[in-house]
Structure formats: C-alpha cells, structure tokens
Amino acid sequence: MVVLLYLNCCNLPLQVDGTTSQGSSALMLACKRKHIEVVEALLVAGADMHLRDRRSRTARETAEKREFSSIVGLLNNQAQVRGLENYIKYAIFFL
C-alpha cells in the first residue's frame, strides 16, 4: 500500500493488474490473505476485479471460497458503483 501511495503522489501511472506466474493479481492475493485495507487501496487505484487466475477464479471467488464476507461485500459494492458509473457515462454520451 505504501508503494501505491508513493506512486500516486508522484503522478506515475499505477500498474495494479500485473500477475504472478500463477496468474494471481495483487487484488487476488490481498483477498486470499484477508488484507481488506489493501483490497480497498487496490480498488481505489483501479484494480480489475474481473481478472481470472490460472484456475479461472476472480478475486471475489477467492474471497468467497475462504468465506471472507467483508471482502466479498466490498467487492460487490465496488462492482455496483463501477456499473453505475458506466451507466452514467453511457447516458451522458447520448445526451
């Protein structure tokens, strides 16, 4: 999280969707380890919640499997917010 804050302060592009050799993103790893503050920071930085690892699991599916309901709720809320933002952008485009 410190790295994200530092990069953001320097106006450098954040690359939050890189993956490990297993295909896990930072968001997936944070969900797997129940680091809710890191999950929040990655979501604010624009992490893609829909990426899939080599087992074809998303970050939310990883949290669901481990029964981390607070992280699942956070990801569900973020998905709703992003969906609404996309709807608003689409509606404004056609005005």
N, CA, C and O atoms as a printed pandas DataFrame, in Angstrom:
     atom_number atom_name residue_name chain_id  residue_number  x_coord  y_coord  z_coord
0              1         N          MET        A               1    0.827   -1.185    0.000
1              2        CA          MET        A               1    0.000    0.000    0.000
2              3         C          MET        A               1    0.871    1.247    0.000
3              4         O          MET        A               1    0.507    2.240   -0.630
4              5         N          VAL        A               2    1.989    1.227    0.675
5              6        CA          VAL        A               2    2.887    2.376    0.693
6              7         C          VAL        A               2    3.375    2.671   -0.708
7              8         O          VAL        A               2    3.478    3.834   -1.097
8              9         N          VAL        A               3    3.679    1.632   -1.474
9             10        CA          VAL        A               3    4.135    1.820   -2.850
10            11         C          VAL        A               3    3.058    2.498   -3.680
11            12         O          VAL        A               3    3.362    3.402   -4.458
12            13         N          LEU        A               4    1.801    2.079   -3.530
13            14        CA          LEU        A               4    0.701    2.702   -4.263
14            15         C          LEU        A               4    0.588    4.178   -3.921
15            16         O          LEU        A               4    0.425    5.016   -4.808
16            17         N          LEU        A               5    0.675    4.492   -2.647
17            18        CA          LEU        A               5    0.572    5.893   -2.234
18            19         C          LEU        A               5    1.730    6.707   -2.779
19            20         O          LEU        A               5    1.529    7.833   -3.235
20            21         N          TYR        A               6    2.930    6.166   -2.742
21            22        CA          TYR        A               6    4.099    6.867   -3.253
22            23         C          TYR        A               6    3.964    7.136   -4.751
23            24         O          TYR        A               6    4.196    8.253   -5.214
24            25         N          LEU        A               7    3.589    6.104   -5.499
25            26        CA          LEU        A               7    3.429    6.283   -6.940
26            27         C          LEU        A               7    2.339    7.294   -7.255
27            28         O          LEU        A               7    2.478    8.102   -8.174
28            29         N          ASN        A               8    1.258    7.249   -6.494
29            30        CA          ASN        A               8    0.162    8.181   -6.722
30            31         C          ASN        A               8    0.605    9.617   -6.440
31            32         O          ASN        A               8    0.227   10.531   -7.172
32            33         N          CYS        A               9    1.394    9.825   -5.399
33            34        CA          CYS        A               9    1.878   11.167   -5.061
34            35         C          CYS        A               9    2.814   11.707   -6.128
35            36         O          CYS        A               9    2.891   12.919   -6.328
36            37         N          CYS        A              10    3.523   10.826   -6.814
37            38        CA          CYS        A              10    4.470   11.245   -7.852
38            39         C          CYS        A              10    3.820   11.352   -9.225
39            40         O          CYS        A              10    4.501   11.624  -10.214
40            41         N          ASN        A              11    2.520   11.143   -9.295
41            42        CA          ASN        A              11    1.773   11.177  -10.552
42            43         C          ASN        A              11    2.309   10.184  -11.578
43            44         O          ASN        A              11    2.291   10.456  -12.778
44            45         N          LEU        A              12    2.782    9.045  -11.110
45            46        CA          LEU        A              12    3.219    7.984  -12.006
46            47         C          LEU        A              12    2.038    7.064  -12.286
47            48         O          LEU        A              12    1.167    6.903  -11.431
48            49         N          PRO        A              13    1.996    6.463  -13.462
49            50        CA          PRO        A              13    0.880    5.551  -13.752
50            51         C          PRO        A              13    0.937    4.330  -12.838
51            52         O          PRO        A              13    1.990    3.714  -12.671
52            53         N          LEU        A              14   -0.191    3.993  -12.257
53            54        CA          LEU        A              14   -0.263    2.832  -11.386
54            55         C          LEU        A              14   -0.527    1.591  -12.221
55            56         O          LEU        A              14   -1.419    1.588  -13.069
56            57         N          GLN        A              15    0.239    0.547  -11.987
57            58        CA          GLN        A              15    0.042   -0.713  -12.690
58            59         C          GLN        A              15   -0.349   -1.750  -11.649
59            60         O          GLN        A              15    0.502   -2.455  -11.106
60            61         N          VAL        A              16   -1.619   -1.833  -11.385
61            62        CA          VAL        A              16   -2.101   -2.669  -10.296
62            63         C          VAL        A              16   -2.592   -4.034  -10.759
63            64         O          VAL        A              16   -3.002   -4.848   -9.931
64            65         N          ASP        A              17   -2.562   -4.302  -12.049
65            66        CA          ASP        A              17   -3.116   -5.555  -12.559
66            67         C          ASP        A              17   -2.072   -6.538  -13.060
67            68         O          ASP        A              17   -2.400   -7.471  -13.792
68            69         N          GLY        A              18   -0.823   -6.340  -12.677
69            70        CA          GLY        A              18    0.203   -7.319  -13.021
70            71         C          GLY        A              18   -0.114   -8.632  -12.309
71            72         O          GLY        A              18   -0.813   -8.638  -11.296
72            73         N          THR        A              19    0.396   -9.736  -12.835
73            74        CA          THR        A              19    0.084  -11.035  -12.243
74            75         C          THR        A              19    1.357  -11.835  -11.952
75            76         O          THR        A              19    2.419  -11.585  -12.522
76            77         N          THR        A              20    1.212  -12.791  -11.059
77            78        CA          THR        A              20    2.293  -13.724  -10.738
78            79         C          THR        A              20    2.345  -14.808  -11.810
79            80         O          THR        A              20    1.540  -14.813  -12.741
80            81         N          SER        A              21    3.291  -15.716  -11.671
81            82        CA          SER        A              21    3.383  -16.830  -12.626
82            83         C          SER        A              21    2.152  -17.736  -12.555
83            84         O          SER        A              21    1.873  -18.487  -13.490
84            85         N          GLN        A              22    1.418  -17.661  -11.442
85            86        CA          GLN        A              22    0.185  -18.431  -11.287
86            87         C          GLN        A              22   -1.037  -17.664  -11.807
87            88         O          GLN        A              22   -2.159  -18.169  -11.768
88            89         N          GLY        A              23   -0.806  -16.454  -12.287
89            90        CA          GLY        A              23   -1.903  -15.655  -12.814
90            91         C          GLY        A              23   -2.640  -14.848  -11.757
91            92         O          GLY        A              23   -3.686  -14.269  -12.048
92            93         N          SER        A              24   -2.117  -14.797  -10.535
93            94        CA          SER        A              24   -2.781  -14.058   -9.454
94            95         C          SER        A              24   -2.387  -12.585   -9.490
95            96         O          SER        A              24   -1.207  -12.248   -9.593
96            97         N          SER        A              25   -3.382  -11.720   -9.404
97            98        CA          SER        A              25   -3.134  -10.282   -9.332
98            99         C          SER        A              25   -2.930   -9.886   -7.876
99           100         O          SER        A              25   -3.168  -10.685   -6.970
100          101         N          ALA        A              26   -2.494   -8.660   -7.655
101          102        CA          ALA        A              26   -2.333   -8.154   -6.291
102          103         C          ALA        A              26   -3.673   -8.179   -5.562
103          104         O          ALA        A              26   -3.726   -8.473   -4.368
104          105         N          LEU        A              27   -4.760   -7.868   -6.279
105          106        CA          LEU        A              27   -6.090   -7.900   -5.669
106          107         C          LEU        A              27   -6.446   -9.316   -5.219
107          108         O          LEU        A              27   -6.985   -9.499   -4.127
108          109         N          MET        A              28   -6.156  -10.301   -6.035
109          110        CA          MET        A              28   -6.435  -11.695   -5.663
110          111         C          MET        A              28   -5.636  -12.103   -4.429
111          112         O          MET        A              28   -6.160  -12.752   -3.524
112          113         N          LEU        A              29   -4.363  -11.715   -4.403
113          114        CA          LEU        A              29   -3.518  -12.073   -3.264
114          115         C          LEU        A              29   -3.986  -11.383   -1.988
115          116         O          LEU        A              29   -3.969  -11.985   -0.914
116          117         N          ALA        A              30   -4.401  -10.129   -2.099
117          118        CA          ALA        A              30   -4.920   -9.412   -0.927
118          119         C          ALA        A              30   -6.207  -10.064   -0.428
119          120         O          ALA        A              30   -6.419  -10.170    0.780
120          121         N          CYS        A              31   -7.059  -10.497   -1.342
121          122        CA          CYS        A              31   -8.291  -11.197   -0.951
122          123         C          CYS        A              31   -7.958  -12.528   -0.288
123          124         O          CYS        A              31   -8.561  -12.894    0.720
124          125         N          LYS        A              32   -7.011  -13.239   -0.849
125          126        CA          LYS        A              32   -6.617  -14.546   -0.312
126          127         C          LYS        A              32   -6.074  -14.425    1.104
127          128         O          LYS        A              32   -6.276  -15.313    1.933
128          129         N          ARG        A              33   -5.376  -13.311    1.381
129          130        CA          ARG        A              33   -4.745  -13.129    2.690
130          131         C          ARG        A              33   -5.565  -12.271    3.649
131          132         O          ARG        A              33   -5.116  -11.946    4.748
132          133         N          LYS        A              34   -6.775  -11.911    3.217
133          134        CA          LYS        A              34   -7.730  -11.145    4.038
134          135         C          LYS        A              34   -7.186   -9.777    4.462
135          136         O          LYS        A              34   -7.372   -9.347    5.601
136          137         N          HIS        A              35   -6.510   -9.103    3.526
137          138        CA          HIS        A              35   -5.983   -7.763    3.776
138          139         C          HIS        A              35   -6.967   -6.743    3.207
139          140         O          HIS        A              35   -6.779   -6.237    2.100
140          141         N          ILE        A              36   -8.008   -6.451    3.967
141          142        CA          ILE        A              36   -9.093   -5.606    3.456
142          143         C          ILE        A              36   -8.622   -4.196    3.111
143          144         O          ILE        A              36   -9.118   -3.598    2.156
144          145         N          GLU        A              37   -7.666   -3.653    3.879
145          146        CA          GLU        A              37   -7.175   -2.308    3.583
146          147         C          GLU        A              37   -6.442   -2.274    2.240
147          148         O          GLU        A              37   -6.542   -1.300    1.494
148          149         N          VAL        A              38   -5.712   -3.335    1.944
149          150        CA          VAL        A              38   -5.013   -3.422    0.660
150          151         C          VAL        A              38   -6.019   -3.597   -0.465
151          152         O          VAL        A              38   -5.864   -3.004   -1.532
152          153         N          VAL        A              39   -7.045   -4.402   -0.240
153          154        CA          VAL        A              39   -8.111   -4.563   -1.233
154          155         C          VAL        A              39   -8.732   -3.209   -1.543
155          156         O          VAL        A              39   -8.922   -2.867   -2.710
156          157         N          GLU        A              40   -9.049   -2.437   -0.509
157          158        CA          GLU        A              40   -9.636   -1.101   -0.710
158          159         C          GLU        A              40   -8.706   -0.207   -1.515
159          160         O          GLU        A              40   -9.144    0.472   -2.443
160          161         N          ALA        A              41   -7.417   -0.205   -1.162
161          162        CA          ALA        A              41   -6.449    0.640   -1.876
162          163         C          ALA        A              41   -6.328    0.233   -3.336
163          164         O          ALA        A              41   -6.255    1.090   -4.217
164          165         N          LEU        A              42   -6.306   -1.056   -3.594
165          166        CA          LEU        A              42   -6.206   -1.530   -4.978
166          167         C          LEU        A              42   -7.451   -1.172   -5.784
167          168         O          LEU        A              42   -7.347   -0.821   -6.959
168          169         N          LEU        A              43   -8.604   -1.257   -5.174
169          170        CA          LEU        A              43   -9.844   -0.889   -5.867
170          171         C          LEU        A              43   -9.855    0.599   -6.186
171          172         O          LEU        A              43  -10.256    0.993   -7.281
172          173         N          VAL        A              44   -9.420    1.424   -5.247
173          174        CA          VAL        A              44   -9.334    2.873   -5.488
174          175         C          VAL        A              44   -8.354    3.151   -6.623
175          176         O          VAL        A              44   -8.566    4.059   -7.427
176          177         N          ALA        A              45   -7.279    2.363   -6.682
177          178        CA          ALA        A              45   -6.270    2.548   -7.733
178          179         C          ALA        A              45   -6.734    1.999   -9.078
179          180         O          ALA        A              45   -6.037    2.152  -10.081
180          181         N          GLY        A              46   -7.916    1.357   -9.109
181          182        CA          GLY        A              46   -8.476    0.897  -10.378
182          183         C          GLY        A              46   -8.214   -0.558  -10.717
183          184         O          GLY        A              46   -8.291   -0.936  -11.886
184          185         N          ALA        A              47   -7.907   -1.380   -9.729
185          186        CA          ALA        A              47   -7.651   -2.798   -9.993
186          187         C          ALA        A              47   -8.862   -3.448  -10.662
187          188         O          ALA        A              47  -10.011   -3.147  -10.336
188          189         N          ASP        A              48   -8.580   -4.328  -11.586
189          190        CA          ASP        A              48   -9.621   -5.033  -12.335
190          191         C          ASP        A              48  -10.128   -6.217  -11.508
191          192         O          ASP        A              48   -9.389   -7.168  -11.252
192          193         N          MET        A              49  -11.379   -6.150  -11.100
193          194        CA          MET        A              49  -11.980   -7.209  -10.287
194          195         C          MET        A              49  -12.342   -8.435  -11.110
195          196         O          MET        A              49  -12.662   -9.481  -10.544
196          197         N          HIS        A              50  -12.299   -8.329  -12.421
197          198        CA          HIS        A              50  -12.776   -9.404  -13.281
198          199         C          HIS        A              50  -11.653  -10.273  -13.849
199          200         O          HIS        A              50  -11.918  -11.214  -14.597
200          201         N          LEU        A              51  -10.399   -9.963  -13.499
201          202        CA          LEU        A              51   -9.299  -10.816  -13.946
202          203         C          LEU        A              51   -9.460  -12.204  -13.353
203          204         O          LEU        A              51  -10.005  -12.365  -12.261
204          205         N          ARG        A              52   -8.982  -13.205  -14.080
205          206        CA          ARG        A              52   -9.053  -14.591  -13.609
206          207         C          ARG        A              52   -7.640  -15.167  -13.553
207          208         O          ARG        A              52   -6.804  -14.896  -14.415
208          209         N          ASP        A              53   -7.398  -15.966  -12.518
209          210        CA          ASP        A              53   -6.101  -16.618  -12.388
210          211         C          ASP        A              53   -6.087  -17.895  -13.233
211          212         O          ASP        A              53   -7.026  -18.151  -13.988
212          213         N          ARG        A              54   -5.048  -18.678  -13.110
213          214        CA          ARG        A              54   -4.931  -19.902  -13.926
214          215         C          ARG        A              54   -5.967  -20.952  -13.568
215          216         O          ARG        A              54   -6.217  -21.875  -14.343
216          217         N          ARG        A              55   -6.564  -20.813  -12.406
217          218        CA          ARG        A              55   -7.651  -21.720  -12.019
218          219         C          ARG        A              55   -9.005  -21.139  -12.408
219          220         O          ARG        A              55  -10.054  -21.682  -12.062
220          221         N          SER        A              56   -8.962  -20.035  -13.127
221          222        CA          SER        A              56  -10.150  -19.350  -13.627
222          223         C          SER        A              56  -10.986  -18.716  -12.507
223          224         O          SER        A              56  -12.203  -18.585  -12.646
224          225         N          ARG        A              57  -10.346  -18.323  -11.401
225          226        CA          ARG        A              57  -11.042  -17.678  -10.288
226          227         C          ARG        A              57  -10.758  -16.185  -10.267
227          228         O          ARG        A              57   -9.641  -15.751  -10.549
228          229         N          THR        A              58  -11.778  -15.404   -9.931
229          230        CA          THR        A              58  -11.623  -13.970   -9.743
230          231         C          THR        A              58  -11.263  -13.697   -8.285
231          232         O          THR        A              58  -11.267  -14.607   -7.456
232          233         N          ALA        A              59  -10.955  -12.446   -7.982
233          234        CA          ALA        A              59  -10.658  -12.056   -6.601
234          235         C          ALA        A              59  -11.859  -12.336   -5.698
235          236         O          ALA        A              59  -11.702  -12.837   -4.585
236          237         N          ARG        A              60  -13.053  -12.011   -6.179
237          238        CA          ARG        A              60  -14.253  -12.248   -5.377
238          239         C          ARG        A              60  -14.467  -13.730   -5.110
239          240         O          ARG        A              60  -14.825  -14.115   -3.997
240          241         N          GLU        A              61  -14.253  -14.558   -6.115
241          242        CA          GLU        A              61  -14.403  -16.007   -5.928
242          243         C          GLU        A              61  -13.386  -16.546   -4.921
243          244         O          GLU        A              61  -13.683  -17.467   -4.160
244          245         N          THR        A              62  -12.192  -15.968   -4.924
245          246        CA          THR        A              62  -11.176  -16.352   -3.943
246          247         C          THR        A              62  -11.646  -16.007   -2.537
247          248         O          THR        A              62  -11.524  -16.822   -1.622
248          249         N          ALA        A              63  -12.182  -14.805   -2.360
249          250        CA          ALA        A              63  -12.689  -14.391   -1.048
250          251         C          ALA        A              63  -13.895  -15.220   -0.631
251          252         O          ALA        A              63  -14.037  -15.567    0.542
252          253         N          GLU        A              64  -14.769  -15.539   -1.588
253          254        CA          GLU        A              64  -15.941  -16.369   -1.280
254          255         C          GLU        A              64  -15.521  -17.755   -0.812
255          256         O          GLU        A              64  -16.084  -18.284    0.147
256          257         N          LYS        A              65  -14.542  -18.342   -1.479
257          258        CA          LYS        A              65  -14.075  -19.679   -1.127
258          259         C          LYS        A              65  -13.550  -19.702    0.310
259          260         O          LYS        A              65  -13.731  -20.689    1.023
260          261         N          ARG        A              66  -12.913  -18.638    0.724
261          262        CA          ARG        A              66  -12.349  -18.569    2.075
262          263         C          ARG        A              66  -13.338  -17.992    3.093
263          264         O          ARG        A              66  -13.012  -17.833    4.269
264          265         N          GLU        A              67  -14.542  -17.683    2.625
265          266        CA          GLU        A              67  -15.617  -17.159    3.472
266          267         C          GLU        A              67  -15.250  -15.834    4.151
267          268         O          GLU        A              67  -15.556  -15.623    5.324
268          269         N          PHE        A              68  -14.590  -14.947    3.398
269          270        CA          PHE        A              68  -14.253  -13.608    3.878
270          271         C          PHE        A              68  -15.375  -12.659    3.453
271          272         O          PHE        A              68  -15.250  -11.926    2.472
272          273         N          SER        A              69  -16.462  -12.690    4.206
273          274        CA          SER        A              69  -17.673  -11.963    3.814
274          275         C          SER        A              69  -17.459  -10.455    3.726
275          276         O          SER        A              69  -18.093   -9.803    2.897
276          277         N          SER        A              70  -16.590   -9.881    4.551
277          278        CA          SER        A              70  -16.365   -8.437    4.487
278          279         C          SER        A              70  -15.709   -8.044    3.160
279          280         O          SER        A              70  -16.035   -7.002    2.590
280          281         N          ILE        A              71  -14.797   -8.867    2.675
281          282        CA          ILE        A              71  -14.141   -8.582    1.391
282          283         C          ILE        A              71  -15.107   -8.840    0.243
283          284         O          ILE        A              71  -15.137   -8.074   -0.720
284          285         N          VAL        A              72  -15.887   -9.896    0.328
285          286        CA          VAL        A              72  -16.893  -10.178   -0.713
286          287         C          VAL        A              72  -17.858   -9.003   -0.805
287          288         O          VAL        A              72  -18.181   -8.550   -1.903
288          289         N          GLY        A              73  -18.321   -8.507    0.339
289          290        CA          GLY        A              73  -19.227   -7.351    0.348
290          291         C          GLY        A              73  -18.595   -6.125   -0.264
291          292         O          GLY        A              73  -19.239   -5.404   -1.027
292          293         N          LEU        A              74  -17.338   -5.881    0.062
293          294        CA          LEU        A              74  -16.613   -4.737   -0.501
294          295         C          LEU        A              74  -16.518   -4.851   -2.019
295          296         O          LEU        A              74  -16.758   -3.877   -2.733
296          297         N          LEU        A              75  -16.173   -6.025   -2.508
297          298        CA          LEU        A              75  -16.066   -6.232   -3.959
298          299         C          LEU        A              75  -17.428   -6.107   -4.640
299          300         O          LEU        A              75  -17.524   -5.549   -5.733
300          301         N          ASN        A              76  -18.475   -6.617   -4.006
301          302        CA          ASN        A              76  -19.817   -6.492   -4.578
302          303         C          ASN        A              76  -20.242   -5.033   -4.651
303          304         O          ASN        A              76  -20.808   -4.602   -5.656
304          305         N          ASN        A              77  -19.975   -4.266   -3.594
305          306        CA          ASN        A              77  -20.316   -2.837   -3.592
306          307         C          ASN        A              77  -19.542   -2.097   -4.667
307          308         O          ASN        A              77  -20.095   -1.242   -5.358
308          309         N          GLN        A              78  -18.268   -2.420   -4.810
309          310        CA          GLN        A              78  -17.443   -1.756   -5.818
310          311         C          GLN        A              78  -17.950   -2.078   -7.217
311          312         O          GLN        A              78  -17.947   -1.214   -8.093
312          313         N          ALA        A              79  -18.383   -3.310   -7.430
313          314        CA          ALA        A              79  -18.923   -3.698   -8.740
314          315         C          ALA        A              79  -20.177   -2.895   -9.053
315          316         O          ALA        A              79  -20.377   -2.478  -10.194
316          317         N          GLN        A              80  -21.023   -2.674   -8.051
317          318        CA          GLN        A              80  -22.237   -1.877   -8.253
318          319         C          GLN        A              80  -21.891   -0.428   -8.572
319          320         O          GLN        A              80  -22.501    0.179   -9.452
320          321         N          VAL        A              81  -20.910    0.127   -7.858
321          322        CA          VAL        A              81  -20.504    1.523   -8.096
322          323         C          VAL        A              81  -19.947    1.670   -9.499
323          324         O          VAL        A              81  -20.302    2.604  -10.217
324          325         N          ARG        A              82  -19.072    0.747   -9.893
325          326        CA          ARG        A              82  -18.480    0.829  -11.238
326          327         C          ARG        A              82  -19.536    0.634  -12.312
327          328         O          ARG        A              82  -19.469    1.266  -13.366
328          329         N          GLY        A              83  -20.505   -0.227  -12.060
329          330        CA          GLY        A              83  -21.588   -0.421  -13.016
330          331         C          GLY        A              83  -22.414    0.837  -13.177
331          332         O          GLY        A              83  -22.796    1.196  -14.290
332          333         N          LEU        A              84  -22.694    1.515  -12.060
333          334        CA          LEU        A              84  -23.445    2.764  -12.101
334          335         C          LEU        A              84  -22.654    3.851  -12.810
335          336         O          LEU        A              84  -23.221    4.627  -13.580
336          337         N          GLU        A              85  -21.346    3.916  -12.559
337          338        CA          GLU        A              85  -20.504    4.907  -13.238
338          339         C          GLU        A              85  -20.535    4.690  -14.746
339          340         O          GLU        A              85  -20.630    5.649  -15.512
340          341         N          ASN        A              86  -20.454    3.436  -15.171
341          342        CA          ASN        A              86  -20.503    3.136  -16.604
342          343         C          ASN        A              86  -21.858    3.502  -17.198
343          344         O          ASN        A              86  -21.927    3.993  -18.325
344          345         N          TYR        A              87  -22.930    3.269  -16.456
345          346        CA          TYR        A              87  -24.270    3.622  -16.918
346          347         C          TYR        A              87  -24.387    5.132  -17.087
347          348         O          TYR        A              87  -24.937    5.609  -18.080
348          349         N          ILE        A              88  -23.872    5.883  -16.119
349          350        CA          ILE        A              88  -23.938    7.348  -16.182
350          351         C          ILE        A              88  -23.127    7.852  -17.374
351          352         O          ILE        A              88  -23.585    8.735  -18.098
352          353         N          LYS        A              89  -21.940    7.307  -17.585
353          354        CA          LYS        A              89  -21.110    7.712  -18.734
354          355         C          LYS        A              89  -21.842    7.436  -20.046
355          356         O          LYS        A              89  -21.809    8.247  -20.971
356          357         N          TYR        A              90  -22.497    6.294  -20.111
357          358        CA          TYR        A              90  -23.233    5.910  -21.323
358          359         C          TYR        A              90  -24.407    6.864  -21.533
359          360         O          TYR        A              90  -24.660    7.296  -22.657
360          361         N          ALA        A              91  -25.119    7.192  -20.466
361          362        CA          ALA        A              91  -26.275    8.082  -20.571
362          363         C          ALA        A              91  -25.838    9.480  -20.985
363          364         O          ALA        A              91  -26.494   10.113  -21.812
364          365         N          ILE        A              92  -24.746    9.965  -20.424
365          366        CA          ILE        A              92  -24.254   11.301  -20.774
366          367         C          ILE        A              92  -23.799   11.340  -22.217
367          368         O          ILE        A              92  -23.982   12.353  -22.892
368          369         N          PHE        A              93  -23.205   10.252  -22.709
369          370        CA          PHE        A              93  -22.735   10.170  -24.084
370          371         C          PHE        A              93  -23.875   10.392  -25.064
371          372         O          PHE        A              93  -23.668   10.975  -26.128
372          373         N          PHE        A              94  -25.068    9.939  -24.727
373          374        CA          PHE        A              94  -26.183   10.040  -25.641
374          375         C          PHE        A              94  -27.051   11.272  -25.407
375          376         O          PHE        A              94  -28.069   11.433  -26.081
376          377         N          LEU        A              95  -26.685   12.131  -24.488
377          378        CA          LEU        A              95  -27.462   13.358  -24.273
378          379         C          LEU        A              95  -27.229   14.369  -25.354
379          380         O          LEU        A              95  -27.808   15.454  -25.319
